[in-house]
């Protein structure tokens, strides 16, 4: 009979453990209501979004200076770098977005065809920026330099006049045009003769090439995990 009593005791013990576990599991959510609410948080319902200003007072001042300095250009504010810069398709676009996706240029100067020709950054006076801000700015500077885009840094306490801004920006644009040697924007035919494609739009009397920007769905790629960059493909000898 002893084995029977042992089995009964074990069965009662198992039932008691199961009952205790169920009671503990049911009581756990109530013990940590804050953690549970965060895990099941509906952002739109719990964090009611409110519209706010895009620019600070100093940035608004700089924007008006740019508008007066370059009336024949288009000025955009707070543009993500991933919106007007792209990398070769052999590299991971998700990794590129992960690295620069949260970097925004304060102001982007474009021609009438929306081609970016300069970037203007409004930054705090020297010596008043945090280390983290300096690292972010250095990363942005390296990216813009690698892309060959002129970067103009304006300090919050030294916003230039419209005349000074125009002279500095146009002088830099003229230097870049001379360096690249692009005097004629029309595409050339295979035989060297000037050829105009009727599919290109006419802007300011010049038929422009159709160059589309990177996709505007770059926010979607931020949800993906980091992807390692593989080695660049090498050509095999034949």
Secondary structure, 3 states (H helix, E strand, C coil): CHHHHHHHHHHHHHHHHHHHHHHHHHHHHHHCHHHHHHHCCCHHHHCCCCCCCCCCHHHHHHHHHHHHHCCCCEEEEEEEHHHHCCCCCCCCHHHHHHHHCCCEEEEEEECCCCCEEEEEEEECCCCCCCHHHHHHHHHHHHHHHHHCCEEEEEECCCCCCHHHHHHHHHHHHHHHHHHHCCCCCCCECCCCCECCCCCCCEECCEECCCCCCCCCCHHHHCCCCCCCCCCCCCCCCC
